[in-house]
């Protein structure tokens, strides 16, 4: 049996190439990645007023929000599309931050706020905070630029199909306004 392993710091493209190589389909894996990168760049060019927008990618946990670092999966898709990360979130790393307190909630603000949860407790915590003044004061919230996305796709390791889903979610949200 063939075994393909992945280091915690490997992005989906490296892993996908490893799988492609293991099953003698490296050329097909490389073509998929090249096509995805071209599609992401083209999609980013078509975002009109939101081209180059600052997107905050946040997972809401039971104990508060955490934002995704630049090498985390959904962040990588955003950067491929020419989107930017808020200055406070422009950090290299392939994970998410520890959960933030309400006093630091401004760290999650951006032109657009993409919110996910992974558990029912996280979903309840997000619902509860939406009535709090600190949340309502976020620029993205005031501008009605908040989008709820699937945490099982957005805040995990990702892969080729998930990359396309995330790109489609960005396009749907950012092309609509």
N, C-alpha and C positions, 0 to 999 in steps of 0.2 A: 504494500500500500504506500502511496505517495503521501508525504506529510509536508504541508506548507505552514510555516509559523510566521508570526507577525510580532514585531517589537512594539511596545506601547507608543513609541515615537514615530512609527511608520505611518505614512498617510495612505489613504485608500488606493492611490495610484500605484504606489510601490508594491503594496500587497496584491493588487489585481495583476500587475505584471508578473509577480512571483507565481501566482496561480496559473496565469497564461503560459509561463515558461514550463511549469510542472506538467501541464497537459498538452505540451507541444502546440500551443496556440498563442505564442507571444506576439506574433504579428497582428493577430486579431485584437488582442488586448491593447496593443499600442495604437491601433487604428481607432478603437473605441475612445481611448483617452484623448487622442488628437482631435477627433470629431467633437468630443465633449468640450474641450478647451476652446475650439473655434466657435461652437454654439454659445458658450458662456460669454465670450467676448462680443459676439454679434448681438446677443440678448441685452447685454449691458449698454451697447450703443443705442438701442432702441427705447430706452427708458424715459425719453423726453426730459421733463423738468426734474426727474429723479435720477438722471444719469449722474453717477459719482456721489450719490447721497451717502450720508453717514448712517450705517445700520448697526443697531445694537442687538446682539443675539443673546437672549437671556433664558436660562432655565430657572423656573420658580420652584424652589424646594420648600418643604414644610417649615424650615427655619429662615426663609428669605430667598432673595434672588442671587444668582451667580451669573456672571457674564463669561462668554466663551473667548478664549485667547485666539490670536491670529492663525495659528496652525491647526486649530480645531476644525473639524470637518466642514460645518456650515460656514464658518468664517472663510475657509479656503475657497469655497464656491463664490462667496461674495467678492472676494478679492479678484478672482478670475473674471468676474463680470465688471470690474472697474469700480465697484462700490468701495466705500471707505469705512473705517471703523472710527468711532469717536476717540478723540485724543486720549481720554482716560482709559480706553480699552485697547489702545494700539500697542499691545504687548505680545512679544513672541512667546510661544508656548503652545502645547497641543491639548490643553485640558480646559477646565473651567475654574474660576476663582472660588475661594470659600464663599459661603453664603454671606451676604451683606445685611447689615442692620438697616432699619428705616432711616437712621441718621445719615447713612451713606447711599441712599437710594438714587441720588443724583448721578452716581457713577454709571447707572444703566441708561441714562438718557442719550438720545441721538435724534437724527432727523426722523428715523423710523425705529420702532421697537418691535422686534420679533420675539414673542413670548411662547415658551413651551413648558410643559410639566411632564413628569414621568410617573407620578403616583396620584392617587385620589387625594392624599394629604397635601401634596403640592398644589393641586388644582383648587382645593379648598382655601389654602393660604393665599393664592393669587386672587381668588374671588373676594376674600375678606379684605385684602389690602386695597382693592379698587375703590373702596369708600373712604380711604384715609387721605387727608390733605396732602401729605408728602407725595403720594402717588399721583394725585390729581394735578400737582404742580409741575410734573414732568412735561417738557416741551412737546414730546411725541404724543403724550396723552391729550394735552390741550389742543393739538392740531389734528386729533383723530387719526394719528399715524401709528396705531398699534395693531398688530396682526398676531393672532394665535395660530401656532403651527404645531405639527405633530412632534412631540419630544422624542419619540422612539426613532424618528428619522433624523431630526435636526441636532440632537445633543448626544449622539452616539458616534461610533467610529466611522460609520458610513460605508459607502461602496458605490459601484458604478450606477446602479439603478436609483439609489438614494440621492446621488449627486444630481441626477436629472430631476427628481422630485423637488429638491431644494431650489434648484434653478427655476423650475416652473412656479414655485411658490413666490419667489422674489419677483418674477415677471408679472404674475397675477396681481400682487399687491402694489408694486411700484408703477405699473402701467395704468392702473385704474384711476390714478389721481394726478 
